[in-house]
Amino acid sequence: MKIRLYLDEDAMPEALVQALRLRGADVTTANLEGMANCADVEHLEYATAQGRVLYSFNVSDYLRLHGEYMREGKNHAGIIDSSNGTTWANKCAVC
């Protein structure tokens, strides 16, 4: 199964996008999808609707949004937040 990623504005340098694609990932970005300058919640909603794991360097905001989703009983395809060389990943069941 090929991983499907959506990179928000914090994590979409071309070198990263190309490296992920070379390794077989299905990658799209906020710019390619016309989502530049959208709020974090809009990025997560978009990625969820597309069945894509959201990838960002914005750890604190997406950790908060993940908590809100769980409290509200909502699911997402997953969030990968990376900052300063460390990675936090939380994948949730998709209904």
N, CA, C and O atoms as a DFTB+ gen file, in Angstrom:
380 C
 N C O
     1  1       0.838      -1.182       0.000
     2  2       0.000       0.000       0.000
     3  2       0.879       1.240       0.000
     4  3       1.767       1.379       0.842
     5  1       0.636       2.129      -0.933
     6  2       1.412       3.354      -1.057
     7  2       0.880       4.400      -0.076
     8  3      -0.326       4.638      -0.002
     9  1       1.790       5.021       0.673
    10  2       1.380       6.078       1.591
    11  2       0.981       7.315       0.797
    12  3       1.652       7.697      -0.162
    13  1      -0.106       7.926       1.206
    14  2      -0.610       9.144       0.560
    15  2      -0.417      10.302       1.529
    16  3      -1.027      10.332       2.598
    17  1       0.435      11.257       1.154
    18  2       0.764      12.376       2.028
    19  2       0.251      13.705       1.492
    20  3       0.199      13.934       0.284
    21  1      -0.124      14.569       2.419
    22  2      -0.459      15.960       2.118
    23  2       0.461      16.804       2.981
    24  3       0.396      16.737       4.208
    25  1       1.314      17.595       2.352
    26  2       2.258      18.437       3.069
    27  2       1.708      19.853       3.176
    28  3       1.385      20.486       2.171
    29  1       1.607      20.342       4.411
    30  2       1.125      21.708       4.581
    31  2       2.250      22.686       4.268
    32  3       3.350      22.281       3.894
    33  1       1.969      23.967       4.421
    34  2       2.929      25.000       4.020
    35  2       4.234      24.974       4.797
    36  3       5.254      25.465       4.314
    37  1       4.210      24.402       6.003
    38  2       5.418      24.352       6.817
    39  2       6.402      23.284       6.345
    40  3       7.577      23.315       6.713
    41  1       5.927      22.339       5.532
    42  2       6.755      21.170       5.228
    43  2       6.744      20.795       3.756
    44  3       6.612      19.618       3.421
    45  1       6.879      21.773       2.874
    46  2       6.809      21.391       1.469
    47  2       7.959      21.888       0.608
    48  3       7.737      22.291      -0.534
    49  1       9.201      21.871       1.133
    50  2      10.305      22.213       0.234
    51  2      10.379      21.186      -0.908
    52  3      10.152      19.995      -0.695
    53  1      10.687      21.642      -2.073
    54  2      10.697      20.786      -3.268
    55  2      11.608      19.569      -3.096
    56  3      11.283      18.480      -3.569
    57  1      12.743      19.749      -2.424
    58  2      13.663      18.617      -2.235
    59  2      12.989      17.513      -1.413
    60  3      13.180      16.334      -1.709
    61  1      12.214      17.864      -0.400
    62  2      11.508      16.878       0.406
    63  2      10.430      16.182      -0.414
    64  3      10.296      14.960      -0.357
    65  1       9.670      16.947      -1.166
    66  2       8.608      16.381      -2.009
    67  2       9.209      15.383      -2.994
    68  3       8.697      14.273      -3.142
    69  1      10.278      15.765      -3.660
    70  2      10.909      14.881      -4.648
    71  2      11.495      13.631      -3.989
    72  3      11.383      12.533      -4.535
    73  1      12.116      13.791      -2.822
    74  2      12.697      12.638      -2.130
    75  2      11.611      11.635      -1.738
    76  3      11.798      10.425      -1.871
    77  1      10.489      12.138      -1.260
    78  2       9.380      11.250      -0.895
    79  2       8.825      10.536      -2.127
    80  3       8.536       9.341      -2.077
    81  1       8.679      11.263      -3.220
    82  2       8.172      10.656      -4.452
    83  2       9.122       9.593      -4.985
    84  3       8.678       8.551      -5.469
    85  1      10.430       9.847      -4.900
    86  2      11.417       8.867      -5.355
    87  2      11.325       7.573      -4.555
    88  3      11.686       6.503      -5.044
    89  1      10.842       7.681      -3.332
    90  2      10.695       6.510      -2.471
    91  2       9.301       5.895      -2.556
    92  3       8.946       5.030      -1.756
    93  1       8.512       6.348      -3.534
    94  2       7.225       5.719      -3.796
    95  2       6.021       6.319      -3.110
    96  3       4.922       5.775      -3.212
    97  1       6.199       7.424      -2.415
    98  2       5.063       8.057      -1.736
    99  2       4.224       8.851      -2.732
   100  3       4.756       9.456      -3.663
   101  1       2.936       8.843      -2.531
   102  2       1.991       9.668      -3.292
   103  2       1.882      10.977      -2.523
   104  3       1.231      11.032      -1.480
   105  1       2.514      12.029      -3.029
   106  2       2.648      13.282      -2.286
   107  2       1.977      14.430      -3.032
   108  3       2.124      14.574      -4.245
   109  1       1.241      15.240      -2.284
   110  2       0.752      16.510      -2.794
   111  2       0.993      17.560      -1.725
   112  3       1.253      17.236      -0.566
   113  1       0.903      18.815      -2.123
   114  2       1.211      19.904      -1.194
   115  2       0.077      20.923      -1.154
   116  3      -0.805      20.948      -2.012
   117  1       0.138      21.758      -0.129
   118  2      -0.846      22.830       0.007
   119  2      -0.841      23.721      -1.242
   120  3      -1.905      24.122      -1.714
   121  1       0.319      24.028      -1.769
   122  2       0.381      24.871      -2.969
   123  2      -0.264      24.195      -4.168
   124  3      -1.044      24.818      -4.888
   125  1       0.056      22.920      -4.390
   126  2      -0.506      22.205      -5.535
   127  2      -2.027      22.072      -5.452
   128  3      -2.706      22.022      -6.478
   129  1      -2.555      22.016      -4.242
   130  2      -3.990      21.830      -4.044
   131  2      -4.745      23.144      -3.847
   132  3      -5.942      23.127      -3.560
   133  1      -4.062      24.285      -3.998
   134  2      -4.719      25.581      -3.835
   135  2      -5.091      25.884      -2.397
   136  3      -6.055      26.606      -2.144
   137  1      -4.335      25.337      -1.450
   138  2      -4.640      25.499      -0.034
   139  2      -3.642      26.408       0.686
   140  3      -3.596      26.421       1.916
   141  1      -2.851      27.159      -0.059
   142  2      -1.885      28.063       0.571
   143  2      -2.629      29.095       1.414
   144  3      -3.704      29.565       1.043
   145  1      -2.043      29.432       2.540
   146  2      -2.570      30.442       3.461
   147  2      -3.866      30.034       4.154
   148  3      -4.595      30.893       4.651
   149  1      -4.161      28.745       4.193
   150  2      -5.341      28.263       4.917
   151  2      -4.975      27.984       6.372
   152  3      -3.806      27.799       6.711
   153  1      -5.985      27.957       7.211
   154  2      -5.789      27.645       8.629
   155  2      -5.421      26.166       8.790
   156  3      -5.751      25.340       7.940
   157  1      -4.741      25.850       9.878
   158  2      -4.327      24.471      10.128
   159  2      -5.508      23.510      10.118
   160  3      -5.407      22.412       9.569
   161  1      -6.613      23.904      10.712
   162  2      -7.786      23.027      10.743
   163  2      -8.282      22.736       9.322
   164  3      -8.762      21.636       9.050
   165  1      -8.168      23.709       8.420
   166  2      -8.578      23.494       7.028
   167  2      -7.653      22.497       6.341
   168  3      -8.105      21.679       5.539
   169  1      -6.354      22.561       6.653
   170  2      -5.406      21.591       6.080
   171  2      -5.755      20.178       6.560
   172  3      -5.759      19.234       5.771
   173  1      -6.048      20.039       7.855
   174  2      -6.383      18.719       8.383
   175  2      -7.697      18.215       7.796
   176  3      -7.808      17.037       7.458
   177  1      -8.677      19.077       7.671
   178  2      -9.951      18.685       7.062
   179  2      -9.760      18.256       5.608
   180  3     -10.352      17.273       5.163
   181  1      -8.931      18.997       4.873
   182  2      -8.682      18.669       3.469
   183  2      -7.975      17.320       3.357
   184  3      -8.385      16.461       2.576
   185  1      -6.915      17.138       4.138
   186  2      -6.177      15.869       4.098
   187  2      -7.103      14.706       4.458
   188  3      -7.052      13.649       3.830
   189  1      -7.935      14.903       5.454
   190  2      -8.869      13.859       5.876
   191  2      -9.835      13.511       4.749
   192  3     -10.064      12.335       4.464
   193  1     -10.397      14.524       4.115
   194  2     -11.349      14.296       3.015
   195  2     -10.693      13.556       1.847
   196  3     -11.359      12.809       1.131
   197  1      -9.389      13.765       1.656
   198  2      -8.663      13.127       0.556
   199  2      -8.057      11.777       0.957
   200  3      -7.457      11.098       0.123
   201  1      -8.207      11.390       2.210
   202  2      -7.619      10.135       2.679
   203  2      -6.103      10.187       2.737
   204  3      -5.430       9.179       2.525
   205  1      -5.570      11.366       3.025
   206  2      -4.123      11.557       3.069
   207  2      -3.649      11.822       4.491
   208  3      -4.352      12.436       5.292
   209  1      -2.448      11.348       4.786
   210  2      -1.791      11.651       6.051
   211  2      -1.208      13.052       5.929
   212  3      -0.519      13.362       4.957
   213  1      -1.486      13.891       6.909
   214  2      -0.965      15.257       6.904
   215  2       0.453      15.257       7.464
   216  3       0.707      14.677       8.520
   217  1       1.372      15.903       6.761
   218  2       2.768      16.008       7.192
   219  2       3.076      17.481       7.401
   220  3       2.829      18.306       6.522
   221  1       3.620      17.810       8.579
   222  2       3.889      19.209       8.908
   223  2       5.067      19.313       9.859
   224  3       5.467      18.326      10.477
   225  1       5.615      20.500       9.971
   226  2       6.620      20.803      10.988
   227  2       5.969      21.572      12.146
   228  3       6.670      22.028      13.050
   229  1       4.656      21.717      12.128
   230  2       3.908      22.510      13.090
   231  2       3.369      21.593      14.199
   232  3       2.174      21.298      14.241
   233  1       4.242      21.156      15.074
   234  2       3.899      20.138      16.063
   235  2       2.786      20.588      17.002
   236  3       1.801      19.869      17.167
   237  1       2.916      21.740      17.611
   238  2       1.972      22.122      18.667
   239  2       0.541      22.277      18.163
   240  3      -0.390      21.819      18.826
   241  1       0.344      22.904      17.019
   242  2      -1.025      23.115      16.527
   243  2      -1.691      21.809      16.115
   244  3      -2.872      21.609      16.401
   245  1      -0.963      20.921      15.452
   246  2      -1.579      19.668      15.022
   247  2      -1.760      18.691      16.174
   248  3      -2.672      17.865      16.136
   249  1      -0.929      18.765      17.179
   250  2      -1.142      17.961      18.378
   251  2      -2.451      18.393      19.052
   252  3      -3.232      17.554      19.502
   253  1      -2.677      19.697      19.114
   254  2      -3.917      20.229      19.679
   255  2      -5.117      19.798      18.840
   256  3      -6.126      19.344      19.380
   257  1      -5.006      19.942      17.512
   258  2      -6.112      19.559      16.626
   259  2      -6.405      18.057      16.704
   260  3      -7.564      17.646      16.662
   261  1      -5.361      17.249      16.818
   262  2      -5.564      15.809      16.970
   263  2      -6.391      15.543      18.234
   264  3      -7.334      14.752      18.211
   265  1      -6.033      16.202      19.324
   266  2      -6.782      16.043      20.573
   267  2      -8.240      16.444      20.417
   268  3      -9.130      15.768      20.931
   269  1      -8.487      17.538      19.714
   270  2      -9.865      17.989      19.468
   271  2     -10.632      16.943      18.652
   272  3     -11.783      16.631      18.959
   273  1      -9.990      16.409      17.616
   274  2     -10.637      15.376      16.796
   275  2     -11.021      14.183      17.667
   276  3     -12.139      13.677      17.561
   277  1     -10.117      13.730      18.520
   278  2     -10.383      12.562      19.346
   279  2     -11.514      12.837      20.337
   280  3     -12.389      11.991      20.525
   281  1     -11.505      14.013      20.973
   282  2     -12.574      14.364      21.918
   283  2     -13.933      14.430      21.236
   284  3     -14.953      14.107      21.845
   285  1     -13.949      14.849      19.966
   286  2     -15.195      14.976      19.216
   287  2     -15.584      13.671      18.510
   288  3     -16.607      13.614      17.827
   289  1     -14.775      12.637      18.675
   290  2     -15.075      11.351      18.045
   291  2     -14.863      11.350      16.539
   292  3     -15.443      10.533      15.824
   293  1     -14.020      12.275      16.056
   294  2     -13.729      12.367      14.626
   295  2     -12.432      11.630      14.323
   296  3     -11.563      11.507      15.186
   297  1     -12.309      11.148      13.112
   298  2     -11.102      10.459      12.665
   299  2     -10.393      11.265      11.584
   300  3     -10.991      12.117      10.926
   301  1      -9.120      10.978      11.419
   302  2      -8.340      11.519      10.305
   303  2      -7.435      10.406       9.821
   304  3      -7.297       9.382      10.490
   305  1      -6.819      10.590       8.674
   306  2      -5.968       9.547       8.088
   307  2      -4.622       9.431       8.789
   308  3      -3.923       8.430       8.634
   309  1      -4.262      10.437       9.548
   310  2      -3.010      10.436      10.300
   311  2      -2.335      11.788      10.236
   312  3      -2.605      12.599       9.350
   313  1      -1.455      12.012      11.189
   314  2      -0.677      13.255      11.244
   315  2       0.756      12.867      11.533
   316  3       1.028      12.111      12.466
   317  1       1.671      13.382      10.734
   318  2       3.097      13.246      11.017
   319  2       3.609      14.655      11.235
   320  3       3.614      15.479      10.321
   321  1       4.038      14.919      12.453
   322  2       4.617      16.217      12.798
   323  2       6.092      16.005      13.078
   324  3       6.464      15.116      13.844
   325  1       6.917      16.808      12.468
   326  2       8.350      16.679      12.638
   327  2       8.943      18.035      12.976
   328  3       8.627      19.042      12.342
   329  1       9.802      18.047      13.977
   330  2      10.431      19.305      14.370
   331  2      11.816      19.014      14.926
   332  3      11.989      18.092      15.723
   333  1      12.790      19.789      14.510
   334  2      14.156      19.692      15.031
   335  2      14.735      18.281      14.962
   336  3      15.479      17.858      15.848
   337  1      14.386      17.565      13.904
   338  2      14.968      16.250      13.719
   339  2      14.270      15.132      14.477
   340  3      14.642      13.968      14.331
   341  1      13.259      15.462      15.287
   342  2      12.510      14.413      15.976
   343  2      11.141      14.308      15.351
   344  3      10.611      15.293      14.837
   345  1      10.568      13.134      15.389
   346  2       9.277      12.925      14.739
   347  2       8.269      12.375      15.726
   348  3       8.562      11.467      16.504
   349  1       7.081      12.940      15.679
   350  2       5.935      12.426      16.432
   351  2       4.937      11.971      15.389
   352  3       4.594      12.740      14.491
   353  1       4.473      10.768      15.482
   354  2       3.499      10.280      14.511
   355  2       2.343       9.639      15.256
   356  3       2.546       8.888      16.210
   357  1       1.146       9.936      14.822
   358  2      -0.022       9.336      15.428
   359  2      -0.975       8.992      14.315
   360  3      -1.511       9.884      13.656
   361  1      -1.196       7.717      14.094
   362  2      -2.118       7.273      13.061
   363  2      -3.358       6.737      13.723
   364  3      -3.281       5.918      14.638
   365  1      -4.483       7.189      13.269
   366  2      -5.759       6.781      13.841
   367  2      -6.543       5.988      12.826
   368  3      -6.315       6.099      11.622
   369  1      -7.461       5.193      13.315
   370  2      -8.324       4.410      12.433
   371  2      -9.149       5.347      11.575
   372  3      -9.576       6.412      12.020
   373  1      -9.363       4.934      10.344
   374  2     -10.201       5.700       9.423
   375  2     -11.501       4.946       9.254
   376  3     -11.504       3.758       8.931
   377  1     -12.605       5.636       9.474
   378  2     -13.919       5.004       9.301
   379  2     -14.368       5.139       7.870
   380  3     -15.451       4.672       7.516
